[in-house]
């Protein structure tokens, strides 16, 4: 497993964050938020930033619509 820093964002401000150990950044985002996420991020106000703590690679996700 890898260590990730998962941050819930409101535009450019961090509103919540925690460290998660997971196999992928996608799974880390879902574990930290308790919500399904998608990598099809547009210009959402609220989104998730996941940073690999070992190499600094950043992934960005949006909360999946609950229709």
N, C-alpha and C positions, 0 to 999 in steps of 0.2 A: 504494500500500500504506500501511497504517497501522502505527504502533508500539504494541505491547501489552506489558504486564508480566504474565507468566503465573506464578502461584504454586500449587504443590501444597500443599494444606492437610491437616492432621490436626486435626480439630475447628476450633479457633481459632488454631492455631499454623502458621506457614509452615515447611515442611520442605524445600522447594526452590523456586527461582525463577530466571527468566531473561527477557530481553527478546527479543521476536520481531516481525518485520515480516511482516504477512499482510493479506489482503483483508478477513477477518472475524475476530471473536474466536473463533468455533468452530474455524476452521482454525488459528489461533494456538495454541489449547489442544491440538489434536491434534499439531501440529508439535513443541511443547515437550515433550509427555509421551510421544510415540511410541505413543499408544493412542487408540482410538476413544472419543469422549465423547458424552454426551447432555445435553440441557438439562432433562431430567425429573429434577431433583435433589430428593431427599427429605431424610432425616436421616443420610446417609452420614457415616461418620467421616472417610474420605479423599475429598477433592473438589478441584476446580480453580477458582481465582479468576483472572479475566482482566480487567485494567484497561486501558482506552484511555489511553495516556500523554498524548494531546492534550487530551481533555475530561474525563477522570476517570470516565467511565461504567464501571461494574463489571458483569460477567457472571459467572454461576456455573454450573459444569457438574459432572456426575458421570462417573466412568469407566463405560463401557458394559459390561454383563455379558457375559462370554465363556462362553456356555452351549454 
